[in-house]
Amino acid sequence: MNSYTPSSQVAPPSGRILATVLQDYHGYGGKDDCITVIRCNGSLFYVDLSPFFVCNSPLLLARYLDFVSVVRDDYSWNDDINDPDDPTHKHPEDILRDFHAWLIAALQPLLLRLVPNLPPSFDPAKLATGSAHPLLSEYLFPDQHYCHLEADAESPIPIHLPDEEDTWTVTPLNPIPLALAHVLRAQHVPFLDASTIEVSFRDPSHALDHQPTRVLAPLNPSGPKTPCFLKTFGTGGWTLLENELLAHLRILKSPLPPTAHVIRLLGVVTAERGEVAGILLTYVHTRRENWGVLEEYFVQAAPRELRKRWAAQVSEAVEQMHEAGLVWGGARGEHIMVDGEGDAWLIGMGGGVGEGDGGTREGDLEGVAEILRMLDEELYEPFDEEEWDVEIVG
C-alpha cells in the first residue's frame, strides 16, 4: 500500500519557491489522464492528473478537461468563430498558461514542505551576478517527487506519494560499448564527470525552465573552462548516441582541416558506472540564444550579400568533408548554424558517416543544391527589431 500525505492537512513552512512547468504528457492511464512535470527549486515533480481525481468538483473537472484536450491537440478553436472575450472559449495557449499557473498555486503547500529553499544554482538573481556556479550534475540528476492532485468541493488537494518515486525516476544515461570508449580515449577525447562541468545560461531566467545546452568544461587543466554545446540523448537513446560518437570518431580520424566550419566532438559527459549523460560539441556562438539555424524565415531576413557568404561557406565545408573521405549526411537548413560573426557552420554530424555507411556524396550534393536554392530566393523581409551588423567579406 502506498503511503501518502495530503499536503492540505500540513501547515507549510515558510520559504521561497520558483516553479515552472516543463512538460505535459497525456494518455498514461487513459486518454484524459496526464502527467505534468514541474521543476521547483531544482527538484522535479511528476504530477499525476486525471478526471477521476476531481470528478466530484464539476468546475475543476471542466477546467481540467479543457486543459487536457489542448495537451492532446484536439481542442476546438477557430479565430473566426470563437469570441476571444468569451471566457468559455479561450485560446489554447491561454488555457495552458492559466492551468499551469493554477496548478503550481494548488501545489504550493506541498512544494513548500518538500523543497522550501531555492538553491543558488537555480536562482536567476545569483546567476546574473555570477555568485552562483551551477553544476551540470544538479540539472541532470535532480531530486524527483511523485504526487497527484485530488479535489473536494472545488478545493484542490495535492497528495505526495513517496513510494511511487522509484517508478518515475528517470536519468538521461546511456551505455556505450567499452571498445568504443577505448578508441575515443585513444583519440584524446576526454571523459568528464558531470560534476566537473558548469552550466552557463546566457539568460539567467532560463535557469528554471531550460535544460542546459551551453556548458563550461575543464578541457584545458591549466586554463579557463571551455564553452561547449551539450547534446543529450534521453533515456533509451543509446543507439543514437553510439551512431553520433562513431560519426565524430570518423571525423577525428580524418584529415579534415581544423579550420573547416564543421562542429567537432570535444568530450563525453559521464556519470556513475561510466554511463554517458551526453556529449560536448563545438559551441557556435549565435547572436541570440537558440537562434541562427538556416530555416526559411531566417534566410528571408538576411541581406543577399550575407546569403552569398553562407552559400560559399556551406559549399566549401561540404567539399572539405568529401575530400577527407567523409559524408555529411544531414544536408538541410536546420543543420546549419550561423554564428555571431555571420559565418555558417555545419552541425547535425549524427549523419556524418563514411561513404556507404548510410550516407552518400550524391545525397549531400542534392541537399546542398536545395540549400543554395533557398539562399538564392529573392524574398527579403528583415526582422523589425534586428540589424545585420556583421561585416560582409568577399
MARNUKE-313410 format. One record per residue (C-alpha): residue number from 1; x, y, z; residue in three letters. Coordinates in nm, 2 decimals. Layout:
residues N
[lumnu NUM,[X,Y,Z],'ALA']
...
END
This chain:
residues 394
[lumnu 1,[0.00,0.00,0.00],'MET']
[lumnu 2,[0.13,0.35,-0.09],'ASN']
[lumnu 3,[0.20,0.59,0.19],'SER']
[lumnu 4,[0.07,0.93,0.12],'TYR']
[lumnu 5,[0.04,1.27,0.28],'THR']
[lumnu 6,[-0.24,1.51,0.18],'PRO']
[lumnu 7,[-0.04,1.83,0.19],'SER']
[lumnu 8,[-0.35,2.04,0.26],'SER']
[lumnu 9,[-0.35,1.88,0.61],'GLN']
[lumnu 10,[0.00,2.00,0.69],'VAL']
[lumnu 11,[0.08,2.37,0.77],'ALA']
[lumnu 12,[0.36,2.45,0.51],'PRO']
[lumnu 13,[0.68,2.61,0.64],'PRO']
[lumnu 14,[0.78,2.95,0.52],'SER']
[lumnu 15,[1.01,2.95,0.22],'GLY']
[lumnu 16,[1.06,3.07,-0.13],'ARG']
[lumnu 17,[0.98,2.87,-0.44],'ILE']
[lumnu 18,[1.04,2.93,-0.81],'LEU']
[lumnu 19,[0.84,2.68,-1.02],'ALA']
[lumnu 20,[0.77,2.62,-1.38],'THR']
[lumnu 21,[0.61,2.35,-1.59],'VAL']
[lumnu 22,[0.85,2.17,-1.82],'LEU']
[lumnu 23,[0.62,1.92,-2.00],'GLN']
[lumnu 24,[0.27,1.77,-2.02],'ASP']
[lumnu 25,[0.24,1.40,-2.11],'TYR']
[lumnu 26,[-0.11,1.27,-2.18],'HIS']
[lumnu 27,[-0.26,0.92,-2.20],'GLY']
[lumnu 28,[-0.07,0.74,-1.93],'TYR']
[lumnu 29,[-0.38,0.58,-1.77],'GLY']
[lumnu 30,[-0.64,0.68,-2.03],'GLY']
[lumnu 31,[-0.69,0.94,-2.30],'LYS']
[lumnu 32,[-0.79,1.21,-2.04],'ASP']
[lumnu 33,[-0.51,1.13,-1.80],'ASP']
[lumnu 34,[-0.20,1.35,-1.79],'CYS']
[lumnu 35,[0.14,1.37,-1.62],'ILE']
[lumnu 36,[0.27,1.72,-1.58],'THR']
[lumnu 37,[0.64,1.77,-1.50],'VAL']
[lumnu 38,[0.72,2.07,-1.28],'ILE']
[lumnu 39,[1.07,2.20,-1.19],'ARG']
[lumnu 40,[1.06,2.37,-0.85],'CYS']
[lumnu 41,[1.37,2.49,-0.66],'ASN']
[lumnu 42,[1.58,2.25,-0.87],'GLY']
[lumnu 43,[1.37,1.94,-0.80],'SER']
[lumnu 44,[1.14,1.77,-1.04],'LEU']
[lumnu 45,[0.77,1.69,-0.96],'PHE']
[lumnu 46,[0.57,1.44,-1.16],'TYR']
[lumnu 47,[0.21,1.54,-1.10],'VAL']
[lumnu 48,[-0.05,1.27,-1.19],'ASP']
[lumnu 49,[-0.37,1.43,-1.32],'LEU']
[lumnu 50,[-0.70,1.25,-1.40],'SER']
[lumnu 51,[-1.07,1.34,-1.42],'PRO']
[lumnu 52,[-1.12,1.06,-1.18],'PHE']
[lumnu 53,[-0.94,1.26,-0.91],'PHE']
[lumnu 54,[-1.16,1.57,-0.95],'VAL']
[lumnu 55,[-1.49,1.40,-1.05],'CYS']
[lumnu 56,[-1.68,1.55,-0.75],'ASN']
[lumnu 57,[-1.57,1.91,-0.84],'SER']
[lumnu 58,[-1.75,1.99,-1.17],'PRO']
[lumnu 59,[-1.59,2.33,-1.22],'LEU']
[lumnu 60,[-1.24,2.19,-1.18],'LEU']
[lumnu 61,[-1.33,1.89,-1.39],'LEU']
[lumnu 62,[-1.45,2.12,-1.68],'ALA']
[lumnu 63,[-1.13,2.32,-1.65],'ARG']
[lumnu 64,[-0.91,2.01,-1.65],'TYR']
[lumnu 65,[-1.09,1.86,-1.95],'LEU']
[lumnu 66,[-1.03,2.18,-2.15],'ASP']
[lumnu 67,[-0.66,2.17,-2.05],'PHE']
[lumnu 68,[-0.61,1.80,-2.14],'VAL']
[lumnu 69,[-0.78,1.85,-2.47],'SER']
[lumnu 70,[-0.53,2.12,-2.55],'VAL']
[lumnu 71,[-0.25,1.88,-2.45],'VAL']
[lumnu 72,[-0.39,1.62,-2.68],'ARG']
[lumnu 73,[-0.41,1.88,-2.95],'ASP']
[lumnu 74,[-0.78,1.83,-3.02],'ASP']
[lumnu 75,[-0.92,2.14,-2.85],'TYR']
[lumnu 76,[-1.17,2.31,-3.08],'SER']
[lumnu 77,[-1.06,2.67,-3.16],'TRP']
[lumnu 78,[-1.13,2.89,-3.45],'ASN']
[lumnu 79,[-1.05,3.27,-3.45],'ASP']
[lumnu 80,[-1.33,3.34,-3.69],'ASP']
[lumnu 81,[-1.60,3.16,-3.49],'ILE']
[lumnu 82,[-1.50,3.18,-3.12],'ASN']
[lumnu 83,[-1.52,3.50,-2.93],'ASP']
[lumnu 84,[-1.18,3.58,-2.76],'PRO']
[lumnu 85,[-1.37,3.78,-2.50],'ASP']
[lumnu 86,[-1.59,3.48,-2.41],'ASP']
[lumnu 87,[-1.43,3.31,-2.11],'PRO']
[lumnu 88,[-1.58,2.98,-2.22],'THR']
[lumnu 89,[-1.39,3.00,-2.55],'HIS']
[lumnu 90,[-1.03,3.07,-2.46],'LYS']
[lumnu 91,[-0.73,3.04,-2.68],'HIS']
[lumnu 92,[-0.54,2.71,-2.63],'PRO']
[lumnu 93,[-0.22,2.89,-2.53],'GLU']
[lumnu 94,[-0.42,3.08,-2.26],'ASP']
[lumnu 95,[-0.58,2.76,-2.14],'ILE']
[lumnu 96,[-0.23,2.60,-2.09],'LEU']
[lumnu 97,[-0.08,2.91,-1.93],'ARG']
[lumnu 98,[-0.37,2.96,-1.69],'ASP']
[lumnu 99,[-0.40,2.60,-1.59],'PHE']
[lumnu 100,[-0.02,2.57,-1.53],'HIS']
[lumnu 101,[-0.03,2.88,-1.31],'ALA']
[lumnu 102,[-0.33,2.74,-1.12],'TRP']
[lumnu 103,[-0.17,2.40,-1.08],'LEU']
[lumnu 104,[0.15,2.55,-0.93],'ILE']
[lumnu 105,[-0.06,2.76,-0.69],'ALA']
[lumnu 106,[-0.26,2.45,-0.59],'ALA']
[lumnu 107,[0.06,2.25,-0.52],'LEU']
[lumnu 108,[0.23,2.53,-0.33],'GLN']
[lumnu 109,[0.17,2.38,0.02],'PRO']
[lumnu 110,[0.33,2.06,-0.09],'LEU']
[lumnu 111,[0.62,2.23,-0.27],'LEU']
[lumnu 112,[0.70,2.45,0.03],'LEU']
[lumnu 113,[0.70,2.14,0.25],'ARG']
[lumnu 114,[0.93,1.93,0.03],'LEU']
[lumnu 115,[1.16,2.20,-0.12],'VAL']
[lumnu 116,[1.13,2.52,0.09],'PRO']
[lumnu 117,[1.46,2.67,-0.02],'ASN']
[lumnu 118,[1.58,2.79,-0.36],'LEU']
[lumnu 119,[1.93,2.66,-0.42],'PRO']
[lumnu 120,[2.18,2.93,-0.56],'PRO']
[lumnu 121,[2.22,2.72,-0.88],'SER']
[lumnu 122,[1.86,2.78,-0.97],'PHE']
[lumnu 123,[1.83,3.14,-0.85],'ASP']
[lumnu 124,[1.83,3.37,-1.16],'PRO']
[lumnu 125,[1.94,3.67,-0.94],'ALA']
[lumnu 126,[2.25,3.49,-0.82],'LYS']
[lumnu 127,[2.33,3.36,-1.17],'LEU']
[lumnu 128,[2.30,3.71,-1.31],'ALA']
[lumnu 129,[2.56,3.84,-1.06],'THR']
[lumnu 130,[2.79,3.54,-1.11],'GLY']
[lumnu 131,[2.77,3.45,-0.74],'SER']
[lumnu 132,[2.63,3.11,-0.83],'ALA']
[lumnu 133,[2.82,2.85,-1.04],'HIS']
[lumnu 134,[2.57,2.57,-1.11],'PRO']
[lumnu 135,[2.70,2.23,-1.20],'LEU']
[lumnu 136,[2.56,2.01,-1.48],'LEU']
[lumnu 137,[2.51,1.72,-1.23],'SER']
[lumnu 138,[2.25,1.94,-1.05],'GLU']
[lumnu 139,[2.04,1.96,-1.37],'TYR']
[lumnu 140,[2.09,1.61,-1.50],'LEU']
[lumnu 141,[2.03,1.43,-1.17],'PHE']
[lumnu 142,[1.78,1.64,-0.96],'PRO']
[lumnu 143,[1.57,1.51,-0.67],'ASP']
[lumnu 144,[1.24,1.38,-0.80],'GLN']
[lumnu 145,[0.90,1.36,-0.64],'HIS']
[lumnu 146,[0.57,1.20,-0.74],'TYR']
[lumnu 147,[0.23,1.32,-0.64],'CYS']
[lumnu 148,[-0.13,1.35,-0.77],'HIS']
[lumnu 149,[-0.39,1.62,-0.74],'LEU']
[lumnu 150,[-0.74,1.54,-0.60],'GLU']
[lumnu 151,[-1.02,1.78,-0.52],'ALA']
[lumnu 152,[-1.31,1.80,-0.28],'ASP']
[lumnu 153,[-1.59,2.05,-0.33],'ALA']
[lumnu 154,[-1.37,2.25,-0.58],'GLU']
[lumnu 155,[-1.08,2.27,-0.34],'SER']
[lumnu 156,[-0.76,2.11,-0.47],'PRO']
[lumnu 157,[-0.58,1.85,-0.25],'ILE']
[lumnu 158,[-0.22,1.77,-0.36],'PRO']
[lumnu 159,[-0.11,1.43,-0.23],'ILE']
[lumnu 160,[0.26,1.32,-0.21],'HIS']
[lumnu 161,[0.32,0.96,-0.29],'LEU']
[lumnu 162,[0.69,0.89,-0.20],'PRO']
[lumnu 163,[0.65,0.51,-0.25],'ASP']
[lumnu 164,[0.59,0.58,-0.63],'GLU']
[lumnu 165,[0.91,0.78,-0.68],'GLU']
[lumnu 166,[1.12,0.49,-0.79],'ASP']
[lumnu 167,[0.87,0.42,-1.07],'THR']
[lumnu 168,[0.91,0.77,-1.21],'TRP']
[lumnu 169,[1.28,0.84,-1.15],'THR']
[lumnu 170,[1.45,0.88,-1.49],'VAL']
[lumnu 171,[1.81,0.97,-1.56],'THR']
[lumnu 172,[1.94,1.06,-1.91],'PRO']
[lumnu 173,[2.21,0.79,-1.90],'LEU']
[lumnu 174,[2.31,0.55,-2.18],'ASN']
[lumnu 175,[2.58,0.29,-2.21],'PRO']
[lumnu 176,[2.83,0.28,-2.49],'ILE']
[lumnu 177,[3.05,-0.02,-2.59],'PRO']
[lumnu 178,[3.37,-0.04,-2.40],'LEU']
[lumnu 179,[3.56,-0.08,-2.72],'ALA']
[lumnu 180,[3.42,0.25,-2.85],'LEU']
[lumnu 181,[3.52,0.42,-2.52],'ALA']
[lumnu 182,[3.87,0.29,-2.56],'HIS']
[lumnu 183,[3.90,0.41,-2.92],'VAL']
[lumnu 184,[3.77,0.76,-2.82],'LEU']
[lumnu 185,[4.02,0.79,-2.54],'ARG']
[lumnu 186,[4.30,0.68,-2.78],'ALA']
[lumnu 187,[4.19,0.98,-2.99],'GLN']
[lumnu 188,[4.24,1.20,-2.68],'HIS']
[lumnu 189,[3.87,1.26,-2.63],'VAL']
[lumnu 190,[3.83,1.35,-2.26],'PRO']
[lumnu 191,[3.56,1.17,-2.05],'PHE']
[lumnu 192,[3.44,1.42,-1.79],'LEU']
[lumnu 193,[3.22,1.37,-1.49],'ASP']
[lumnu 194,[2.90,1.59,-1.49],'ALA']
[lumnu 195,[3.00,1.73,-1.15],'SER']
[lumnu 196,[3.31,1.90,-1.30],'THR']
[lumnu 197,[3.11,2.09,-1.57],'ILE']
[lumnu 198,[2.95,2.42,-1.51],'GLU']
[lumnu 199,[2.62,2.53,-1.66],'VAL']
[lumnu 200,[2.63,2.87,-1.83],'SER']
[lumnu 201,[2.30,3.03,-1.92],'PHE']
[lumnu 202,[2.32,3.34,-2.14],'ARG']
[lumnu 203,[1.98,3.44,-2.00],'ASP']
[lumnu 204,[1.97,3.37,-1.62],'PRO']
[lumnu 205,[1.59,3.35,-1.63],'SER']
[lumnu 206,[1.63,3.02,-1.82],'HIS']
[lumnu 207,[1.77,2.85,-1.51],'ALA']
[lumnu 208,[1.43,2.71,-1.42],'LEU']
[lumnu 209,[1.27,2.62,-1.75],'ASP']
[lumnu 210,[1.55,2.52,-1.98],'HIS']
[lumnu 211,[1.76,2.21,-2.00],'GLN']
[lumnu 212,[2.12,2.35,-2.03],'PRO']
[lumnu 213,[2.29,2.33,-2.37],'THR']
[lumnu 214,[2.57,2.58,-2.31],'ARG']
[lumnu 215,[2.82,2.45,-2.05],'VAL']
[lumnu 216,[3.18,2.53,-1.94],'LEU']
[lumnu 217,[3.40,2.22,-1.94],'ALA']
[lumnu 218,[3.76,2.18,-1.80],'PRO']
[lumnu 219,[3.91,2.07,-2.13],'LEU']
[lumnu 220,[4.24,2.26,-2.05],'ASN']
[lumnu 221,[4.35,2.18,-1.69],'PRO']
[lumnu 222,[4.58,2.49,-1.69],'SER']
[lumnu 223,[4.34,2.73,-1.85],'GLY']
[lumnu 224,[3.98,2.86,-1.82],'PRO']
[lumnu 225,[3.69,2.63,-1.88],'LYS']
[lumnu 226,[3.58,2.60,-2.25],'THR']
[lumnu 227,[3.23,2.68,-2.37],'PRO']
[lumnu 228,[3.07,2.37,-2.52],'CYS']
[lumnu 229,[2.74,2.27,-2.66],'PHE']
[lumnu 230,[2.59,1.99,-2.46],'LEU']
[lumnu 231,[2.39,1.73,-2.65],'LYS']
[lumnu 232,[2.19,1.47,-2.46],'THR']
[lumnu 233,[2.00,1.17,-2.59],'PHE']
[lumnu 234,[1.75,1.08,-2.32],'GLY']
[lumnu 235,[1.68,0.75,-2.16],'THR']
[lumnu 236,[1.69,0.48,-2.42],'GLY']
[lumnu 237,[1.88,0.69,-2.67],'GLY']
[lumnu 238,[2.19,0.47,-2.67],'TRP']
[lumnu 239,[2.16,0.38,-3.05],'THR']
[lumnu 240,[2.16,0.75,-3.15],'LEU']
[lumnu 241,[2.44,0.82,-2.91],'LEU']
[lumnu 242,[2.66,0.54,-3.04],'GLU']
[lumnu 243,[2.59,0.64,-3.40],'ASN']
[lumnu 244,[2.68,1.00,-3.33],'GLU']
[lumnu 245,[3.00,0.91,-3.15],'LEU']
[lumnu 246,[3.10,0.68,-3.44],'LEU']
[lumnu 247,[3.04,0.97,-3.68],'ALA']
[lumnu 248,[3.25,1.21,-3.48],'HIS']
[lumnu 249,[3.52,0.94,-3.44],'LEU']
[lumnu 250,[3.55,0.92,-3.82],'ARG']
[lumnu 251,[3.59,1.30,-3.83],'ILE']
[lumnu 252,[3.86,1.29,-3.57],'LEU']
[lumnu 253,[4.05,1.02,-3.76],'LYS']
[lumnu 254,[4.01,1.20,-4.10],'SER']
[lumnu 255,[4.24,1.47,-4.25],'PRO']
[lumnu 256,[3.96,1.73,-4.23],'LEU']
[lumnu 257,[4.13,2.06,-4.18],'PRO']
[lumnu 258,[4.09,2.21,-3.83],'PRO']
[lumnu 259,[3.97,2.54,-4.00],'THR']
[lumnu 260,[3.67,2.37,-4.16],'ALA']
[lumnu 261,[3.34,2.51,-4.04],'HIS']
[lumnu 262,[3.23,2.17,-3.91],'VAL']
[lumnu 263,[3.15,2.11,-3.54],'ILE']
[lumnu 264,[3.37,1.86,-3.36],'ARG']
[lumnu 265,[3.34,1.63,-3.06],'LEU']
[lumnu 266,[3.52,1.79,-2.77],'LEU']
[lumnu 267,[3.43,1.55,-2.48],'GLY']
[lumnu 268,[3.20,1.29,-2.34],'VAL']
[lumnu 269,[3.00,1.35,-2.02],'VAL']
[lumnu 270,[2.99,1.06,-1.78],'THR']
[lumnu 271,[2.82,0.97,-1.45],'ALA']
[lumnu 272,[2.81,0.67,-1.22],'GLU']
[lumnu 273,[2.91,0.33,-1.36],'ARG']
[lumnu 274,[3.07,0.50,-1.66],'GLY']
[lumnu 275,[2.74,0.56,-1.84],'GLU']
[lumnu 276,[2.72,0.85,-2.07],'VAL']
[lumnu 277,[2.50,1.16,-2.00],'ALA']
[lumnu 278,[2.58,1.35,-2.32],'GLY']
[lumnu 279,[2.85,1.47,-2.55],'ILE']
[lumnu 280,[3.03,1.80,-2.57],'LEU']
[lumnu 281,[3.05,1.97,-2.91],'LEU']
[lumnu 282,[3.19,2.29,-3.06],'THR']
[lumnu 283,[2.98,2.58,-2.93],'TYR']
[lumnu 284,[2.86,2.80,-3.21],'VAL']
[lumnu 285,[2.82,3.15,-3.06],'HIS']
[lumnu 286,[2.49,3.26,-3.22],'THR']
[lumnu 287,[2.37,3.62,-3.19],'ARG']
[lumnu 288,[2.08,3.51,-2.98],'ARG']
[lumnu 289,[2.00,3.21,-2.76],'GLU']
[lumnu 290,[1.88,2.91,-2.98],'ASN']
[lumnu 291,[1.87,3.14,-3.29],'TRP']
[lumnu 292,[2.06,3.12,-3.61],'GLY']
[lumnu 293,[1.95,2.80,-3.79],'VAL']
[lumnu 294,[1.91,2.84,-4.16],'LEU']
[lumnu 295,[1.54,2.79,-4.18],'GLU']
[lumnu 296,[1.34,2.98,-4.44],'GLU']
[lumnu 297,[1.21,3.26,-4.23],'TYR']
[lumnu 298,[1.57,3.33,-4.11],'PHE']
[lumnu 299,[1.71,3.33,-4.46],'VAL']
[lumnu 300,[1.44,3.57,-4.58],'GLN']
[lumnu 301,[1.55,3.82,-4.31],'ALA']
[lumnu 302,[1.92,3.82,-4.43],'ALA']
[lumnu 303,[2.07,4.05,-4.69],'PRO']
[lumnu 304,[2.17,3.89,-5.02],'ARG']
[lumnu 305,[2.54,3.96,-4.96],'GLU']
[lumnu 306,[2.52,3.76,-4.64],'LEU']
[lumnu 307,[2.33,3.47,-4.81],'ARG']
[lumnu 308,[2.61,3.46,-5.07],'LYS']
[lumnu 309,[2.87,3.42,-4.79],'ARG']
[lumnu 310,[2.67,3.13,-4.63],'TRP']
[lumnu 311,[2.63,2.96,-4.97],'ALA']
[lumnu 312,[3.01,2.98,-5.03],'ALA']
[lumnu 313,[3.09,2.86,-4.67],'GLN']
[lumnu 314,[2.84,2.56,-4.69],'VAL']
[lumnu 315,[2.97,2.45,-5.03],'SER']
[lumnu 316,[3.33,2.48,-4.91],'GLU']
[lumnu 317,[3.27,2.29,-4.58],'ALA']
[lumnu 318,[3.09,2.00,-4.76],'VAL']
[lumnu 319,[3.37,1.99,-5.03],'GLU']
[lumnu 320,[3.63,1.97,-4.75],'GLN']
[lumnu 321,[3.44,1.68,-4.59],'MET']
[lumnu 322,[3.42,1.49,-4.91],'HIS']
[lumnu 323,[3.79,1.54,-4.98],'GLU']
[lumnu 324,[3.86,1.40,-4.63],'ALA']
[lumnu 325,[3.65,1.09,-4.72],'GLY']
[lumnu 326,[3.35,1.19,-4.51],'LEU']
[lumnu 327,[2.98,1.24,-4.58],'VAL']
[lumnu 328,[2.77,1.50,-4.40],'TRP']
[lumnu 329,[2.45,1.30,-4.42],'GLY']
[lumnu 330,[2.25,1.59,-4.28],'GLY']
[lumnu 331,[2.24,1.84,-4.57],'ALA']
[lumnu 332,[1.94,2.06,-4.48],'ARG']
[lumnu 333,[1.90,2.41,-4.35],'GLY']
[lumnu 334,[1.82,2.31,-3.99],'GLU']
[lumnu 335,[2.17,2.16,-3.97],'HIS']
[lumnu 336,[2.35,2.49,-4.05],'ILE']
[lumnu 337,[2.41,2.74,-3.77],'MET']
[lumnu 338,[2.51,3.10,-3.82],'VAL']
[lumnu 339,[2.75,3.24,-3.55],'ASP']
[lumnu 340,[2.77,3.59,-3.41],'GLY']
[lumnu 341,[3.02,3.69,-3.69],'GLU']
[lumnu 342,[2.78,3.59,-3.96],'GLY']
[lumnu 343,[2.96,3.27,-4.05],'ASP']
[lumnu 344,[2.79,2.94,-4.13],'ALA']
[lumnu 345,[2.88,2.61,-3.96],'TRP']
[lumnu 346,[2.77,2.25,-4.04],'LEU']
[lumnu 347,[2.61,2.07,-3.75],'ILE']
[lumnu 348,[2.40,1.75,-3.73],'GLY']
[lumnu 349,[2.70,1.52,-3.76],'MET']
[lumnu 350,[2.50,1.22,-3.65],'GLY']
[lumnu 351,[2.48,1.15,-4.02],'GLY']
[lumnu 352,[2.85,1.23,-4.08],'GLY']
[lumnu 353,[2.94,0.88,-4.19],'VAL']
[lumnu 354,[3.18,0.72,-4.43],'GLY']
[lumnu 355,[3.07,0.66,-4.79],'GLU']
[lumnu 356,[2.84,0.36,-4.80],'GLY']
[lumnu 357,[2.77,0.36,-4.42],'ASP']
[lumnu 358,[2.43,0.53,-4.46],'GLY']
[lumnu 359,[2.51,0.85,-4.65],'GLY']
[lumnu 360,[2.63,0.93,-5.00],'THR']
[lumnu 361,[2.81,1.22,-5.16],'ARG']
[lumnu 362,[2.53,1.24,-5.41],'GLU']
[lumnu 363,[2.28,1.28,-5.12],'GLY']
[lumnu 364,[2.50,1.56,-4.98],'ASP']
[lumnu 365,[2.52,1.74,-5.31],'LEU']
[lumnu 366,[2.14,1.72,-5.36],'GLU']
[lumnu 367,[2.08,1.86,-5.01],'GLY']
[lumnu 368,[2.34,2.14,-5.07],'VAL']
[lumnu 369,[2.17,2.23,-5.40],'ALA']
[lumnu 370,[1.84,2.27,-5.22],'GLU']
[lumnu 371,[2.01,2.48,-4.96],'ILE']
[lumnu 372,[2.16,2.70,-5.22],'LEU']
[lumnu 373,[1.83,2.74,-5.39],'ARG']
[lumnu 374,[1.68,2.86,-5.06],'MET']
[lumnu 375,[1.97,3.11,-5.01],'LEU']
[lumnu 376,[1.91,3.24,-5.37],'ASP']
[lumnu 377,[1.55,3.34,-5.31],'GLU']
[lumnu 378,[1.45,3.69,-5.40],'GLU']
[lumnu 379,[1.22,3.75,-5.10],'LEU']
[lumnu 380,[1.38,3.98,-4.83],'TYR']
[lumnu 381,[1.18,4.05,-4.51],'GLU']
[lumnu 382,[1.42,4.18,-4.24],'PRO']
[lumnu 383,[1.34,4.15,-3.88],'PHE']
[lumnu 384,[1.20,4.47,-3.74],'ASP']
[lumnu 385,[1.40,4.45,-3.42],'GLU']
[lumnu 386,[1.72,4.32,-3.56],'GLU']
[lumnu 387,[2.00,4.47,-3.77],'GLU']
[lumnu 388,[2.26,4.27,-3.96],'TRP']
[lumnu 389,[2.56,4.44,-3.83],'ASP']
[lumnu 390,[2.82,4.19,-3.94],'VAL']
[lumnu 391,[3.10,4.27,-4.18],'GLU']
[lumnu 392,[3.04,4.13,-4.53],'ILE']
[lumnu 393,[3.36,3.98,-4.66],'VAL']
[lumnu 394,[3.41,3.86,-5.02],'GLY']
END
